Amino acid sequence: MDRCIVVHGRVMERHPEISPDDVAHAWVSRVASATRRTGHADQTVVVGFDARGRLLEMVAVELEDGTPLVFHCMTPPSEKTLRETGLADGR
C-alpha cells in the first residue's frame, strides 16, 4: 500500500502485531478523528480499520512538509479515545 503517512518505528517496537501497512490502511479508512491541542504541536487522533478489520487508535503530528507522523498506534482503541473522537458517549 502506498503510504500517505510516516509511521514511527516505536509503533512496531511496542506493538509488533501492527505493521506500517496496517497503520496506513487504518489511516485512510478512518471512521473518526479529532484534534488534540497540546502545549507543543497539535496532534491528530484517528480511529480506523486496518485491512484485517481491526479497529486501530492512532495519534500523529504533522511534519514540516505536512505529512502526518504516526507516533502512537494500538488496538483496540481506548475508551478515552472513543469518547474523544465521538464514537462513544461521555457517560
Biopython code that builds the backbone (N, CA, C, O; Angstrom):
import numpy as np
from Bio.PDB.StructureBuilder import StructureBuilder

atoms = [
    (1, "MET", "N", (0.851, -1.183, 0.000)),
    (1, "MET", "CA", (0.000, 0.000, 0.000)),
    (1, "MET", "C", (0.889, 1.237, 0.000)),
    (1, "MET", "O", (1.838, 1.322, 0.779)),
    (2, "ASP", "N", (0.584, 2.198, -0.874)),
    (2, "ASP", "CA", (1.301, 3.467, -0.850)),
    (2, "ASP", "C", (0.936, 4.182, 0.439)),
    (2, "ASP", "O", (-0.228, 4.226, 0.838)),
    (3, "ARG", "N", (1.934, 4.731, 1.070)),
    (3, "ARG", "CA", (1.685, 5.381, 2.352)),
    (3, "ARG", "C", (1.572, 6.879, 2.187)),
    (3, "ARG", "O", (2.404, 7.503, 1.529)),
    (4, "CYS", "N", (0.544, 7.457, 2.783)),
    (4, "CYS", "CA", (0.349, 8.900, 2.809)),
    (4, "CYS", "C", (0.821, 9.447, 4.153)),
    (4, "CYS", "O", (0.623, 10.621, 4.463)),
    (5, "ILE", "N", (1.444, 8.582, 4.943)),
    (5, "ILE", "CA", (1.881, 8.923, 6.293)),
    (5, "ILE", "C", (3.266, 8.332, 6.531)),
    (5, "ILE", "O", (3.759, 7.519, 5.748)),
    (6, "VAL", "N", (3.875, 8.759, 7.628)),
    (6, "VAL", "CA", (5.110, 8.154, 8.120)),
    (6, "VAL", "C", (4.771, 7.501, 9.448)),
    (6, "VAL", "O", (4.118, 8.112, 10.295)),
    (7, "VAL", "N", (5.206, 6.276, 9.633)),
    (7, "VAL", "CA", (4.940, 5.556, 10.879)),
    (7, "VAL", "C", (6.248, 5.466, 11.668)),
    (7, "VAL", "O", (7.230, 4.899, 11.189)),
    (8, "HIS", "N", (6.253, 6.018, 12.859)),
    (8, "HIS", "CA", (7.443, 5.988, 13.710)),
    (8, "HIS", "C", (7.753, 4.540, 14.101)),
    (8, "HIS", "O", (6.839, 3.756, 14.355)),
    (9, "GLY", "N", (9.028, 4.192, 14.148)),
    (9, "GLY", "CA", (9.447, 2.829, 14.474)),
    (9, "GLY", "C", (8.992, 2.333, 15.826)),
    (9, "GLY", "O", (8.858, 1.126, 16.028)),
    (10, "ARG", "N", (8.750, 3.251, 16.771)),
    (10, "ARG", "CA", (8.329, 2.801, 18.100)),
    (10, "ARG", "C", (6.958, 2.133, 18.082)),
    (10, "ARG", "O", (6.630, 1.362, 18.983)),
    (11, "VAL", "N", (6.151, 2.429, 17.050)),
    (11, "VAL", "CA", (4.839, 1.777, 16.953)),
    (11, "VAL", "C", (5.026, 0.271, 16.857)),
    (11, "VAL", "O", (4.378, -0.478, 17.588)),
    (12, "MET", "N", (5.900, -0.186, 15.969)),
    (12, "MET", "CA", (6.119, -1.626, 15.785)),
    (12, "MET", "C", (6.921, -2.229, 16.935)),
    (12, "MET", "O", (6.765, -3.410, 17.244)),
    (13, "GLU", "N", (7.775, -1.431, 17.569)),
    (13, "GLU", "CA", (8.515, -1.925, 18.733)),
    (13, "GLU", "C", (7.562, -2.259, 19.873)),
    (13, "GLU", "O", (7.696, -3.296, 20.523)),
    (14, "ARG", "N", (6.603, -1.378, 20.108)),
    (14, "ARG", "CA", (5.651, -1.586, 21.204)),
    (14, "ARG", "C", (4.537, -2.556, 20.834)),
    (14, "ARG", "O", (3.998, -3.247, 21.697)),
    (15, "HIS", "N", (4.195, -2.607, 19.553)),
    (15, "HIS", "CA", (3.079, -3.439, 19.086)),
    (15, "HIS", "C", (3.500, -4.195, 17.829)),
    (15, "HIS", "O", (3.123, -3.812, 16.722)),
    (16, "PRO", "N", (4.280, -5.267, 17.993)),
    (16, "PRO", "CA", (4.779, -5.998, 16.812)),
    (16, "PRO", "C", (3.673, -6.621, 15.962)),
    (16, "PRO", "O", (3.927, -7.023, 14.826)),
    (17, "GLU", "N", (2.465, -6.706, 16.484)),
    (17, "GLU", "CA", (1.346, -7.245, 15.709)),
    (17, "GLU", "C", (0.783, -6.217, 14.722)),
    (17, "GLU", "O", (-0.092, -6.541, 13.919)),
    (18, "ILE", "N", (1.286, -4.973, 14.782)),
    (18, "ILE", "CA", (0.822, -3.904, 13.899)),
    (18, "ILE", "C", (1.955, -3.530, 12.946)),
    (18, "ILE", "O", (3.060, -3.205, 13.381)),
    (19, "SER", "N", (1.674, -3.579, 11.650)),
    (19, "SER", "CA", (2.682, -3.235, 10.639)),
    (19, "SER", "C", (2.439, -1.811, 10.122)),
    (19, "SER", "O", (1.361, -1.252, 10.327)),
    (20, "PRO", "N", (3.431, -1.234, 9.459)),
    (20, "PRO", "CA", (3.213, 0.076, 8.839)),
    (20, "PRO", "C", (2.052, 0.069, 7.841)),
    (20, "PRO", "O", (1.317, 1.052, 7.744)),
    (21, "ASP", "N", (1.881, -1.034, 7.096)),
    (21, "ASP", "CA", (0.749, -1.117, 6.164)),
    (21, "ASP", "C", (-0.587, -1.144, 6.908)),
    (21, "ASP", "O", (-1.569, -0.578, 6.429)),
    (22, "ASP", "N", (-0.636, -1.803, 8.087)),
    (22, "ASP", "CA", (-1.852, -1.794, 8.897)),
    (22, "ASP", "C", (-2.217, -0.363, 9.277)),
    (22, "ASP", "O", (-3.375, 0.044, 9.183)),
    (23, "VAL", "N", (-1.204, 0.395, 9.709)),
    (23, "VAL", "CA", (-1.429, 1.780, 10.135)),
    (23, "VAL", "C", (-1.886, 2.624, 8.944)),
    (23, "VAL", "O", (-2.840, 3.393, 9.059)),
    (24, "ALA", "N", (-1.211, 2.483, 7.808)),
    (24, "ALA", "CA", (-1.569, 3.268, 6.626)),
    (24, "ALA", "C", (-2.994, 2.966, 6.168)),
    (24, "ALA", "O", (-3.741, 3.877, 5.812)),
    (25, "HIS", "N", (-3.366, 1.703, 6.177)),
    (25, "HIS", "CA", (-4.726, 1.322, 5.770)),
    (25, "HIS", "C", (-5.749, 1.914, 6.730)),
    (25, "HIS", "O", (-6.762, 2.464, 6.297)),
    (26, "ALA", "N", (-5.493, 1.804, 8.024)),
    (26, "ALA", "CA", (-6.418, 2.339, 9.023)),
    (26, "ALA", "C", (-6.503, 3.868, 8.931)),
    (26, "ALA", "O", (-7.564, 4.449, 9.161)),
    (27, "TRP", "N", (-5.386, 4.512, 8.594)),
    (27, "TRP", "CA", (-5.381, 5.976, 8.481)),
    (27, "TRP", "C", (-6.317, 6.432, 7.357)),
    (27, "TRP", "O", (-7.112, 7.354, 7.541)),
    (28, "VAL", "N", (-6.218, 5.784, 6.199)),
    (28, "VAL", "CA", (-7.077, 6.188, 5.078)),
    (28, "VAL", "C", (-8.499, 5.646, 5.230)),
    (28, "VAL", "O", (-9.417, 6.137, 4.572)),
    (29, "SER", "N", (-8.692, 4.641, 6.088)),
    (29, "SER", "CA", (-10.022, 4.067, 6.332)),
    (29, "SER", "C", (-10.599, 4.561, 7.649)),
    (29, "SER", "O", (-11.351, 3.849, 8.314)),
    (30, "ARG", "N", (-10.249, 5.758, 8.012)),
    (30, "ARG", "CA", (-10.691, 6.303, 9.308)),
    (30, "ARG", "C", (-12.205, 6.413, 9.388)),
    (30, "ARG", "O", (-12.890, 6.664, 8.397)),
    (31, "VAL", "N", (-12.695, 6.219, 10.589)),
    (31, "VAL", "CA", (-14.121, 6.397, 10.843)),
    (31, "VAL", "C", (-14.373, 7.601, 11.728)),
    (31, "VAL", "O", (-15.503, 8.080, 11.822)),
    (32, "ALA", "N", (-13.318, 8.098, 12.383)),
    (32, "ALA", "CA", (-13.453, 9.277, 13.232)),
    (32, "ALA", "C", (-12.073, 9.872, 13.487)),
    (32, "ALA", "O", (-11.060, 9.174, 13.464)),
    (33, "SER", "N", (-12.063, 11.175, 13.730)),
    (33, "SER", "CA", (-10.811, 11.835, 14.093)),
    (33, "SER", "C", (-11.117, 13.067, 14.925)),
    (33, "SER", "O", (-12.240, 13.572, 14.932)),
    (34, "ALA", "N", (-10.099, 13.540, 15.624)),
    (34, "ALA", "CA", (-10.223, 14.731, 16.456)),
    (34, "ALA", "C", (-8.855, 15.389, 16.546)),
    (34, "ALA", "O", (-7.825, 14.730, 16.404)),
    (35, "THR", "N", (-8.857, 16.692, 16.784)),
    (35, "THR", "CA", (-7.608, 17.411, 17.001)),
    (35, "THR", "C", (-7.407, 17.562, 18.492)),
    (35, "THR", "O", (-8.300, 18.001, 19.217)),
    (36, "ARG", "N", (-6.234, 17.197, 18.931)),
    (36, "ARG", "CA", (-5.858, 17.315, 20.343)),
    (36, "ARG", "C", (-4.867, 18.476, 20.446)),
    (36, "ARG", "O", (-3.769, 18.412, 19.892)),
    (37, "ARG", "N", (-5.254, 19.524, 21.149)),
    (37, "ARG", "CA", (-4.392, 20.697, 21.323)),
    (37, "ARG", "C", (-3.435, 20.429, 22.480)),
    (37, "ARG", "O", (-3.859, 20.054, 23.573)),
    (38, "THR", "N", (-2.144, 20.624, 22.230)),
    (38, "THR", "CA", (-1.137, 20.425, 23.268)),
    (38, "THR", "C", (-0.292, 21.678, 23.372)),
    (38, "THR", "O", (-0.443, 22.600, 22.570)),
    (39, "GLY", "N", (0.595, 21.719, 24.351)),
    (39, "GLY", "CA", (1.495, 22.845, 24.512)),
    (39, "GLY", "C", (2.521, 22.943, 23.412)),
    (39, "GLY", "O", (3.122, 23.999, 23.215)),
    (40, "HIS", "N", (2.732, 21.850, 22.687)),
    (40, "HIS", "CA", (3.688, 21.821, 21.577)),
    (40, "HIS", "C", (2.894, 21.824, 20.282)),
    (40, "HIS", "O", (2.128, 22.754, 20.029)),
    (41, "ALA", "N", (3.059, 20.826, 19.483)),
    (41, "ALA", "CA", (2.327, 20.723, 18.218)),
    (41, "ALA", "C", (0.958, 20.088, 18.455)),
    (41, "ALA", "O", (0.802, 19.227, 19.321)),
    (42, "ASP", "N", (-0.026, 20.523, 17.678)),
    (42, "ASP", "CA", (-1.332, 19.860, 17.737)),
    (42, "ASP", "C", (-1.171, 18.416, 17.285)),
    (42, "ASP", "O", (-0.320, 18.099, 16.454)),
    (43, "GLN", "N", (-2.003, 17.547, 17.848)),
    (43, "GLN", "CA", (-1.986, 16.136, 17.494)),
    (43, "GLN", "C", (-3.314, 15.774, 16.858)),
    (43, "GLN", "O", (-4.358, 16.320, 17.214)),
    (44, "THR", "N", (-3.264, 14.849, 15.914)),
    (44, "THR", "CA", (-4.477, 14.321, 15.304)),
    (44, "THR", "C", (-4.697, 12.915, 15.841)),
    (44, "THR", "O", (-3.824, 12.053, 15.742)),
    (45, "VAL", "N", (-5.871, 12.699, 16.408)),
    (45, "VAL", "CA", (-6.254, 11.390, 16.935)),
    (45, "VAL", "C", (-7.216, 10.768, 15.924)),
    (45, "VAL", "O", (-8.231, 11.369, 15.573)),
    (46, "VAL", "N", (-6.891, 9.570, 15.461)),
    (46, "VAL", "CA", (-7.672, 8.922, 14.404)),
    (46, "VAL", "C", (-8.027, 7.507, 14.839)),
    (46, "VAL", "O", (-7.219, 6.812, 15.455)),
    (47, "VAL", "N", (-9.244, 7.092, 14.510)),
    (47, "VAL", "CA", (-9.681, 5.708, 14.702)),
    (47, "VAL", "C", (-10.106, 5.192, 13.332)),
    (47, "VAL", "O", (-10.924, 5.807, 12.648)),
    (48, "GLY", "N", (-9.533, 4.044, 12.941)),
    (48, "GLY", "CA", (-9.859, 3.480, 11.639)),
    (48, "GLY", "C", (-9.616, 1.980, 11.612)),
    (48, "GLY", "O", (-9.000, 1.415, 12.516)),
    (49, "PHE", "N", (-10.113, 1.349, 10.554)),
    (49, "PHE", "CA", (-9.984, -0.097, 10.399)),
    (49, "PHE", "C", (-8.797, -0.436, 9.506)),
    (49, "PHE", "O", (-8.593, 0.187, 8.464)),
    (50, "ASP", "N", (-8.008, -1.441, 9.928)),
    (50, "ASP", "CA", (-6.937, -1.935, 9.058)),
    (50, "ASP", "C", (-7.528, -2.971, 8.091)),
    (50, "ASP", "O", (-8.725, -3.255, 8.140)),
    (51, "ALA", "N", (-6.697, -3.528, 7.226)),
    (51, "ALA", "CA", (-7.171, -4.467, 6.198)),
    (51, "ALA", "C", (-7.721, -5.754, 6.790)),
    (51, "ALA", "O", (-8.472, -6.469, 6.127)),
    (52, "ARG", "N", (-7.351, -6.058, 8.046)),
    (52, "ARG", "CA", (-7.857, -7.270, 8.701)),
    (52, "ARG", "C", (-9.135, -7.011, 9.493)),
    (52, "ARG", "O", (-9.665, -7.917, 10.136)),
    (53, "GLY", "N", (-9.632, -5.772, 9.447)),
    (53, "GLY", "CA", (-10.861, -5.433, 10.148)),
    (53, "GLY", "C", (-10.674, -5.032, 11.598)),
    (53, "GLY", "O", (-11.652, -4.861, 12.326)),
    (54, "ARG", "N", (-9.422, -4.880, 12.028)),
    (54, "ARG", "CA", (-9.171, -4.449, 13.410)),
    (54, "ARG", "C", (-9.325, -2.940, 13.505)),
    (54, "ARG", "O", (-8.910, -2.206, 12.609)),
    (55, "LEU", "N", (-9.917, -2.490, 14.585)),
    (55, "LEU", "CA", (-10.073, -1.063, 14.829)),
    (55, "LEU", "C", (-8.818, -0.563, 15.540)),
    (55, "LEU", "O", (-8.476, -1.043, 16.621)),
    (56, "LEU", "N", (-8.129, 0.413, 14.920)),
    (56, "LEU", "CA", (-6.884, 0.943, 15.460)),
    (56, "LEU", "C", (-7.066, 2.368, 15.948)),
    (56, "LEU", "O", (-7.813, 3.153, 15.364)),
    (57, "GLU", "N", (-6.381, 2.682, 17.013)),
    (57, "GLU", "CA", (-6.260, 4.046, 17.540)),
    (57, "GLU", "C", (-4.891, 4.556, 17.114)),
    (57, "GLU", "O", (-3.883, 3.879, 17.320)),
    (58, "MET", "N", (-4.849, 5.751, 16.520)),
    (58, "MET", "CA", (-3.583, 6.332, 16.075)),
    (58, "MET", "C", (-3.498, 7.782, 16.523)),
    (58, "MET", "O", (-4.509, 8.482, 16.587)),
    (59, "VAL", "N", (-2.282, 8.229, 16.834)),
    (59, "VAL", "CA", (-2.045, 9.628, 17.170)),
    (59, "VAL", "C", (-0.858, 10.094, 16.331)),
    (59, "VAL", "O", (0.169, 9.419, 16.254)),
    (60, "ALA", "N", (-1.018, 11.264, 15.700)),
    (60, "ALA", "CA", (0.018, 11.778, 14.803)),
    (60, "ALA", "C", (0.236, 13.268, 15.004)),
    (60, "ALA", "O", (-0.636, 13.988, 15.491)),
    (61, "VAL", "N", (1.426, 13.710, 14.615)),
    (61, "VAL", "CA", (1.738, 15.133, 14.488)),
    (61, "VAL", "C", (2.089, 15.371, 13.020)),
    (61, "VAL", "O", (2.393, 14.434, 12.282)),
    (62, "GLU", "N", (2.042, 16.615, 12.620)),
    (62, "GLU", "CA", (2.331, 16.949, 11.233)),
    (62, "GLU", "C", (3.800, 17.331, 11.079)),
    (62, "GLU", "O", (4.319, 18.153, 11.835)),
    (63, "LEU", "N", (4.466, 16.728, 10.093)),
    (63, "LEU", "CA", (5.843, 17.085, 9.775)),
    (63, "LEU", "C", (5.866, 18.421, 9.022)),
    (63, "LEU", "O", (4.819, 18.916, 8.602)),
    (64, "GLU", "N", (7.031, 18.991, 8.857)),
    (64, "GLU", "CA", (7.153, 20.289, 8.187)),
    (64, "GLU", "C", (6.535, 20.301, 6.796)),
    (64, "GLU", "O", (6.000, 21.323, 6.366)),
    (65, "ASP", "N", (6.604, 19.171, 6.086)),
    (65, "ASP", "CA", (6.045, 19.119, 4.727)),
    (65, "ASP", "C", (4.552, 18.780, 4.711)),
    (65, "ASP", "O", (3.959, 18.616, 3.646)),
    (66, "GLY", "N", (3.947, 18.675, 5.912)),
    (66, "GLY", "CA", (2.513, 18.390, 6.006)),
    (66, "GLY", "C", (2.166, 16.923, 6.128)),
    (66, "GLY", "O", (0.997, 16.583, 6.310)),
    (67, "THR", "N", (3.149, 16.042, 6.033)),
    (67, "THR", "CA", (2.902, 14.601, 6.147)),
    (67, "THR", "C", (2.652, 14.236, 7.607)),
    (67, "THR", "O", (3.412, 14.657, 8.480)),
    (68, "PRO", "N", (1.612, 13.468, 7.891)),
    (68, "PRO", "CA", (1.380, 13.019, 9.267)),
    (68, "PRO", "C", (2.439, 11.998, 9.696)),
    (68, "PRO", "O", (2.769, 11.079, 8.946)),
    (69, "LEU", "N", (2.958, 12.170, 10.898)),
    (69, "LEU", "CA", (3.878, 11.217, 11.519)),
    (69, "LEU", "C", (3.116, 10.523, 12.643)),
    (69, "LEU", "O", (2.848, 11.128, 13.681)),
    (70, "VAL", "N", (2.766, 9.254, 12.438)),
    (70, "VAL", "CA", (2.045, 8.481, 13.448)),
    (70, "VAL", "C", (3.071, 7.960, 14.451)),
    (70, "VAL", "O", (3.949, 7.167, 14.111)),
    (71, "PHE", "N", (2.940, 8.427, 15.702)),
    (71, "PHE", "CA", (3.891, 8.011, 16.738)),
    (71, "PHE", "C", (3.260, 7.093, 17.776)),
    (71, "PHE", "O", (3.950, 6.569, 18.650)),
    (72, "HIS", "N", (1.962, 6.902, 17.681)),
    (72, "HIS", "CA", (1.257, 6.016, 18.617)),
    (72, "HIS", "C", (0.180, 5.271, 17.846)),
    (72, "HIS", "O", (-0.544, 5.858, 17.041)),
    (73, "CYS", "N", (0.081, 3.970, 18.100)),
    (73, "CYS", "CA", (-0.969, 3.165, 17.497)),
    (73, "CYS", "C", (-1.192, 1.949, 18.376)),
    (73, "CYS", "O", (-0.241, 1.347, 18.876)),
    (74, "MET", "N", (-2.456, 1.592, 18.561)),
    (74, "MET", "CA", (-2.772, 0.379, 19.321)),
    (74, "MET", "C", (-4.151, -0.110, 18.925)),
    (74, "MET", "O", (-4.949, 0.616, 18.332)),
    (75, "THR", "N", (-4.405, -1.354, 19.270)),
    (75, "THR", "CA", (-5.711, -1.951, 19.049)),
    (75, "THR", "C", (-6.053, -2.812, 20.258)),
    (75, "THR", "O", (-5.187, -3.546, 20.736)),
    (76, "PRO", "N", (-7.242, -2.756, 20.758)),
    (76, "PRO", "CA", (-8.335, -1.877, 20.349)),
    (76, "PRO", "C", (-8.132, -0.466, 20.904)),
    (76, "PRO", "O", (-7.306, -0.261, 21.793)),
    (77, "PRO", "N", (-8.884, 0.504, 20.382)),
    (77, "PRO", "CA", (-8.788, 1.864, 20.907)),
    (77, "PRO", "C", (-9.261, 1.934, 22.358)),
    (77, "PRO", "O", (-10.119, 1.163, 22.787)),
    (78, "SER", "N", (-8.688, 2.863, 23.090)),
    (78, "SER", "CA", (-9.103, 3.063, 24.484)),
    (78, "SER", "C", (-10.467, 3.748, 24.530)),
    (78, "SER", "O", (-10.882, 4.402, 23.574)),
    (79, "GLU", "N", (-11.145, 3.587, 25.647)),
    (79, "GLU", "CA", (-12.433, 4.266, 25.850)),
    (79, "GLU", "C", (-12.253, 5.776, 25.757)),
    (79, "GLU", "O", (-13.105, 6.470, 25.202)),
    (80, "LYS", "N", (-11.151, 6.288, 26.297)),
    (80, "LYS", "CA", (-10.871, 7.727, 26.236)),
    (80, "LYS", "C", (-10.829, 8.204, 24.787)),
    (80, "LYS", "O", (-11.412, 9.236, 24.457)),
    (81, "THR", "N", (-10.145, 7.462, 23.926)),
    (81, "THR", "CA", (-10.054, 7.836, 22.518)),
    (81, "THR", "C", (-11.407, 7.725, 21.830)),
    (81, "THR", "O", (-11.748, 8.573, 21.005)),
    (82, "LEU", "N", (-12.169, 6.714, 22.148)),
    (82, "LEU", "CA", (-13.501, 6.573, 21.557)),
    (82, "LEU", "C", (-14.390, 7.747, 21.940)),
    (82, "LEU", "O", (-15.168, 8.226, 21.114)),
    (83, "ARG", "N", (-14.287, 8.219, 23.185)),
    (83, "ARG", "CA", (-15.044, 9.403, 23.608)),
    (83, "ARG", "C", (-14.517, 10.655, 22.907)),
    (83, "ARG", "O", (-15.291, 11.481, 22.422)),
    (84, "GLU", "N", (-13.206, 10.782, 22.861)),
    (84, "GLU", "CA", (-12.580, 11.968, 22.261)),
    (84, "GLU", "C", (-12.953, 12.121, 20.780)),
    (84, "GLU", "O", (-13.111, 13.241, 20.295)),
    (85, "THR", "N", (-13.089, 11.032, 20.082)),
    (85, "THR", "CA", (-13.421, 11.072, 18.654)),
    (85, "THR", "C", (-14.922, 10.997, 18.384)),
    (85, "THR", "O", (-15.346, 10.991, 17.228)),
    (86, "GLY", "N", (-15.726, 10.941, 19.448)),
    (86, "GLY", "CA", (-17.178, 10.934, 19.287)),
    (86, "GLY", "C", (-17.781, 9.571, 18.988)),
    (86, "GLY", "O", (-18.955, 9.482, 18.629)),
    (87, "LEU", "N", (-16.986, 8.492, 19.132)),
    (87, "LEU", "CA", (-17.505, 7.157, 18.859)),
    (87, "LEU", "C", (-18.160, 6.519, 20.088)),
    (87, "LEU", "O", (-18.796, 5.471, 19.978)),
    (88, "ALA", "N", (-18.007, 7.138, 21.239)),
    (88, "ALA", "CA", (-18.667, 6.673, 22.464)),
    (88, "ALA", "C", (-19.108, 7.912, 23.229)),
    (88, "ALA", "O", (-18.475, 8.964, 23.151)),
    (89, "ASP", "N", (-20.189, 7.775, 23.960)),
    (89, "ASP", "CA", (-20.640, 8.940, 24.720)),
    (89, "ASP", "C", (-19.844, 9.067, 26.025)),
    (89, "ASP", "O", (-19.148, 8.140, 26.439)),
    (90, "GLY", "N", (-19.962, 10.199, 26.641)),
    (90, "GLY", "CA", (-19.183, 10.512, 27.832)),
    (90, "GLY", "C", (-19.750, 9.990, 29.121)),
    (90, "GLY", "O", (-19.277, 10.362, 30.194)),
    (91, "ARG", "N", (-20.742, 9.144, 29.053)),
    (91, "ARG", "CA", (-21.363, 8.640, 30.286)),
    (91, "ARG", "C", (-20.545, 7.576, 30.941)),
    (91, "ARG", "O", (-20.934, 7.054, 31.986)),
]
sb = StructureBuilder()
sb.init_structure("model")
sb.init_model(0)
sb.init_chain("A")
sb.init_seg("    ")
for serial, (resi, resn, name, xyz) in enumerate(atoms, 1):
    if name == "N":
        sb.init_residue(resn, " ", resi, " ")
    sb.init_atom(name, np.array(xyz, "f"), 0.0, 1.0, " ", f" {name:<3s}", serial, name[0])
structure = sb.get_structure()
